[in-house]
Amino acid sequence: MPDTHAILSASSSHRWLSCTPSARLELEFDWQETEAAKEGTAAHALAEHKLKKALHMRSRRPVSEYDSDEMEECTDGYVAFVMELVAAARETCRDPIVLIEQKLDFSDYVPEGFGTGDCIIVADDTLHVVDLKYGRGVLKKEDFGYRCIRDIKPSDAQKWFIELHKGGKGYSTFTSVRGVLKPAFQMAFEEDVIRRKPFDFVITKYIENDSERRIALTPEEYTTWMDFIKNDKTYSKCYDEFVVLFGTGMRVSEFCGLTVNDLDFENKRIRVDHQILRDNKGRYYIEKTKTESGRRFIPMTNDVLEALKNILKKRPRMKKEFLIDGYSGFFLFDKNNSPKVALHIENEFRWALIKYRKLHPDKPLPHITPHVCRHTFCTNMAGAGMDPKVLQYIMGHSEIEVTMNVYTHMNYERASAQMFELVDGVPEPKKAGPVWAWARLSSLCETVRSVISVALLFL
């Protein structure tokens, strides 16, 4: 960890670029490290140790009074992220250079400018500068954080969010902050400390949602993406998994939790009633669906059936089956022959998309994640005319409003095609390729209705 700091440091550039004399003025004050800063220093030291161990370098684990499960999880995620970057770099470079806590000199641009990079990865034509952020003290910096819970009204919470927004905080920050505070106020409400829950309000009523919006892939984008995955030397192994996600609309943790017993090839249906998760200490556990609507059967299209059979063929032979909370027979495994969880598949999408964008800058694709697969499936089933209640059942939505929100994402091309077909009798152009191609959706909807009617007999 660095023990000296540049006067014109990179981390404080937002101040001295706006007011250059402030850098000298700060020298007139004694340096006082806050508790939040001390905790951040401890997190960086722990992350440095873990990363060195992952790279087979000698290191002794630091001891700190700030050690916590949260810090363990944060630093584990940092190391996993860096190691994925290293693995990706090794695909194109035989011996990438990895530097940890490396001093960086930018005095050619800023007088006496230097700083410390948490991790630097140098490959043939790529440079990664990774910065670990362990931000604490958002509440500590605000007067709001020192107020008594019983004195806070809904208007106070709303006003605080508006002030934070004016200060430059984004929508995702508000969802995170509320996610931390809301349970505390819920407990206070249940204990009769407060009469109203101040954070039970719709954030978008006061703060614009400026986060990146998930969109459904068009048939052309789907074909481009899946053709790339199918023919790529590295990611072709993920092709069948992607087909299943696009063709069923399952949540990724539900997909990872499937066992051989959940697959009914004879009746062409998949039973979904649980998901597999892993805690920050690497322990697996099974979580049942939270609502009755989450327990459902999903029909298998021919493409999905074929993909599942391909996955089963590649399933490693296990000397001893994993038994997790009474479930066994999992068929999605990582390179260490441990059951996959959502993070594995999310990373497959992330790194595949990075590679695609690097190889095909002239053919841009939107952000693609496992949830985009689910959103794409739902959007296209809705666009094909599937009954909303049937679609709600397949998606496992507890409320029809969630399903109906999909209809707000219809684009002009699809709306105009359906309008012309209804008014002028001009048929909508048929698309081929994807599992949810328009030419096959009507018959699939009928298959879904018949499968659901049978499935409901067993629920």
N, C-alpha and C positions, 0 to 999 in steps of 0.2 A: 504493500500500500504506500502511496506517495506521502512524504512528510513535508514537502515544500509545494508552494503554489505560485503560479505565474501571476504577475500583476494584471496582465491582459490575458486572462485565461479563456479558453473556449467556452467553459460552462457559464461564465459570467458575461459573455459577449453581448447578451441582450441588454445589459445595463450600459457597458461602456461604448457600445455602438450608438446608443441613444444619447448618452451624456458622457463624453470621453473623460472629463475631469473627475468623474465619480470614482474612477479606479484609484487615483492618487488620494482622494479624500478618504477612501475606505482604510488606507494605511494608518490614518490618524486614530483609528479605533482599535481597541484590544480585541483579539480573536476569541470568541466565545462559542464553543461547540455545543449545539443543542442536543437534547436527548434523541430527537429524530435523526440528527446527523450521526450521532454515535451508533445508533442502531443500523443506519445505512452502511457505516464503515465496517461493522461486524458482518453484515450480510455480504459485502464485497470480499472480505477475507475468507468467509466460508465458501463462497462461490469460486474463488481462486484455488482453494484447496481441492474442491471437488473436481474442478476442471483438470487440474494437474494429475489427479489420480486417474481420471478417465483417459488421459493421454499417456498414462504409464510413466509419469514423472514423480520423483520423490517429493513428498509433502507431509507435513504434520498438521493434523486437524486443529484449528484454533479453538480456544475455549472462550466463551463470552457469556455474560449475564443476560444477553438479549436473545439467546438461542430459543427457538420456538418452532412449533409444527409449521406455522405459516412461513417462517424463514427457510425451513427445510424444503418445503414445497416450491417456493419461489426459486431457490438456488438450483434445485433439481431440474426445474423447467429451463432455467438458463443454460445449464450444462447440456441438457438434451438438445436444445436449439443450436448451440455451438457445434456439437458433435454431428448434427445433421448437416450443417454447413461444411464441416470438414469432409464428411462422406461425399457430399455433392462435389466438392472441389477435387477430390481424388478421382472422380469419374473423368475429368478432363486434364488433370495434372498429376504426374507420377508422385511428386514429393512436395505438396503444398507446405508453406511455412506457417506455423501457428505460434504467435507471440502472446504471452499473458502478462498483464500489467506492464505494458510497454510504454516507455516515455516517447512522446511524439513531439517533434520540433517543427513549428511552423513560423519560425522567426524570419523567414524570407518574406513573409506576408505581414506579420505583426511583430513589432519590436519586442524582443525577449519573450516571444510567445512559445509556450510549450504546454503540454498536458499529458495525461496518462490514458492510454487506451486499455479498456478491460480485456479485450481480446482482439487480435489482428490476425486475419487469415489472408495469406498472399498466395495466389495461384498464378498460372501462366498469364492470363489476361483478366483476372478478377481480383479485386481487393475488398474484403469485408472488414468493417470496423464495427465491432459489437460493443454496445454500451449497456451495462446492467443498471436498471432503474429499480430502486427499492424505496419508493416514495412513501413516507409516513408523515403524519403531522398535519394533514389537511385541516382536520378539526382543531388541532392545537393552534393553528395560525389564525383561526377565526374566533371572534368574540362569541359566536353562536355555540362553539364547543364548550364554553364555560358556563353556560346557562343551566339552570335546574330543569330537569325533565318536566316536572309538574307545571312549570310556567310557560311551556312552549305550546302555542296554538297553531292550527293549520295555516293561518295567515303568516305567522312567523317563518314557518318552514318554506312556504311559497316565496316570501320576500327574500329569504336567504338564497334560494336557488337562483332567483332573478339577479341578485347581486353577484353571485359567482359567475353567472353567464356573462354579465357585463364585464367581468374581470378576465374573460377569455376562456373559461372552462367549457368543454364540449359536452354534447349530449351523453356520450358514453360515461363521462365522469359522474354525471348526475345519477345514472342508473346504478353505477357502482356504489356511490355514497349512500343512496337510498337503500340499496341491498344490505348495507351494513347497519344502517340506523333503524330501518323498519322493524326488524325482529326485537330490538331493544324496546321500542315504543309499544310493540304488540304485547310484550311481557308486562310493561307498566300498565297497559290497559286492562289486562287480565287480572292484575293484582289491585285494581281500583286506585292506582296512583293517579291516573289521568282518565278523563271521561270521553275524550275523543282522540283518535289516532291522527296526528298531524301530517304524517307522510302518506296517507291514503288519498292521494290525488293523482290525476293523470298528468304526467310531466309535460307532454306535448301541448297541454293547454297554456303553459307558461313559457316553455322552452322549445324552440324549433329543433326537430330531430335532424341533425346535420351528419349523422353517422351514415356509413355506406349502406345503401339499400340492397338487399338481396333481390336479384331478378331471375326469372326463369329463362333457361336457354331456348333460343329459337331452334327449329329443326336443323337449320344450316349450322348453327354453332355446335349443336349436339353432334352432328355428323363429323364436323372438323375435329372436335375434341376427341371423340371416341376412335376415329381413324388414327389420330396421333398416338393415343394410348395403345391401340392394338398393334401398331407397327414399330413402336419404340423398343429398343433393345432392353432398356432398364425397366420401364413401367408396363410392358405388355403382360407381366405377371399379375397386374392389378385389374386387367380388363374385365374378367368375369365378375369381380367384386363390384366394379362400377356399373356393369349391366344390371345387376340385381338391385342396386340402390336407385338407379334411374327407373327401373321397371316395376318397383313395388312401392316407392314412397316411404319406406321404413326409416325410422330414426336410426342413426348409425350405431348407437349403443344397443338397440334392439337387434340389429343385424349381427353385431359381434356376439351377442348372447345366444344366438340360435344354436340348437343342438341337432344332431341327426334325427332325433325323435320328433322334432318340430316340423320336419319336411314330409309331406304326404304327396309323393309323386303319383300315386294311383289316382287320387282325387284332385291333383294339381292345385294344392293349397299349402300355405305356410301358416303355422300357428305362432302367434305373437302374444306372449303374456309376461315377459320379463326382459330385463336388460342386464348386461354385465358391466361392472364398474371397477375401478382400482383406486385405492386411497393413496395419499402422499407418501406412504411407506411401502408401496408396491404390493399391498395385500388386495387380492381380488374379493369381490362380493357380488351377490345377486340382489337386484332390487326389482320387486314386482311392479307392474304398471300401477301408477298412482290412482287411477280411476277405473271404473268398470268399463268405460269406453275404450280404454287402452288395450283391453284383452279382445283379440279379434283374429279372424282368419283372412289372409290376403291371397287372392288367386294367383297362380303361376301362369304367366304367358309362356309360349314356347321358348322364347329367348331366355327368360328367367330360368325356366326348367333346365335348359341346356347349360346355362352358366353355373347353376348350382351343382349339376352333375360333374362339370369340369372341376369345380372347387373340391368336391369330394374325392375325385380321382387323385388330386395332388395332396390330399390330407396325409401328413406324415404318420407312419406307424408308431404308435405310442406303446412303450413297455408298460406304462402305468397311466391310465386316464386321469386327467384333472377332475377332481371332485370339488365343486364350489357350491356351498350351501345346498347340497343335495342334487345339483345339476352336473351332468357329465355328457360327453359326446360332442364337445365343441369342435368346430371344423375350420375356424379361422385362426391361424397361428403365425407368430412373428418368426424372425430368423433364429430365435433361441428356443423355438417350439413351445412358447408360452402363449396362452390365449390372447388374441388381439383385443384391444379396447378402442374406443372412439379415437383417441389421440393418434394411434397408428395409422388409421385410414385418413384422418384429417391431414397428417403429414404427407401421406402418399399424394393426395390432391395438391397440397401446397407445393411440394418439390416438383411434381410433374408439370404444374402450371408455370413455375419458374423456368423450367427447361424449355417448355413450349414457347414462352415469350422470348427467350433468348434465341431460339432457332427460327422463329417465325414472327419477327417484329412487324412484318408487313400485313399479317393477318391477326389482328388483335382479338382476344376473347375477354369476356367479362370475368370478374372474380368467381371462381368455381370452388365450392366446398361440398361436403356430403349433404349439408342442409339445402344447398341449391338443387341437388338431385331430387330431394323431397318436394321442394317448391315447384320444380319443373314438372314432376309427375302430377302433382295436384292441379297446377295451372292447365296442363294439357288435357287432363281428364275433364276438368270443368269446361274447357273450350270445346270438347267433343260432345258435350251435352249430357254428361253423366248426372243423374239425379243427385242434388246436393246432399240429401240424407244418406245415400249410398256412399258418396265420396267421404262424408264425415266418418262413416263406419270404417272405411278402408284406412283413412289417415289416422284414426284413433283420436280425433279431436273431441274434447269433452263438450264443447259448445259449437252450435251450428254457425255462430257469428265468426268463429275463427276460420271455418271452411269458406264461408261466404266472402271473407276478405280477399280470397284468391281472385274473385271476379274483378276486383279493382285493378288487377295487374294485366288485364287483357290489353294488347297493343292494337294500334289502328289497323294493321294489316289483317289481323284475325277478326276484328269487329266488322270491318268492311266486307270481308269474304262471307261471313255468316249473314250479314244484312242483305247482300246481293242474292245469296242463295234463297233467303226467305221471301224477298220482295220480287225479284226478277226471275227466279228459278234457275239462276246460273250456279252450277255446282261449285263448291269450294275446291280449289286445286288440291289434288292428292299428293301427299309427300311420302316418300319411301325412305326406308333406312332404320330410324330409331324404333325401339320396341313399342313406343307409344305413337307410331306414325298414324296420321289422320285416317288413312284408308282402313285401318284395323281397329280403330277405337270403338266404333259403334257395336261391332260384334263382341268386343271385349266387355263393353258395358253390360250386354245381355248375359255374358258368361259370369260376370261379377254378381249380378242380381241373383242368378240361380245358385251360385256358390254360397252367397250370403244367406239365402233362404235356408239352405241345408245347414250352414254353420250355426245359425241362430237356434237350431234345435238342440245344439250341444252346449249352449251358453247358459 
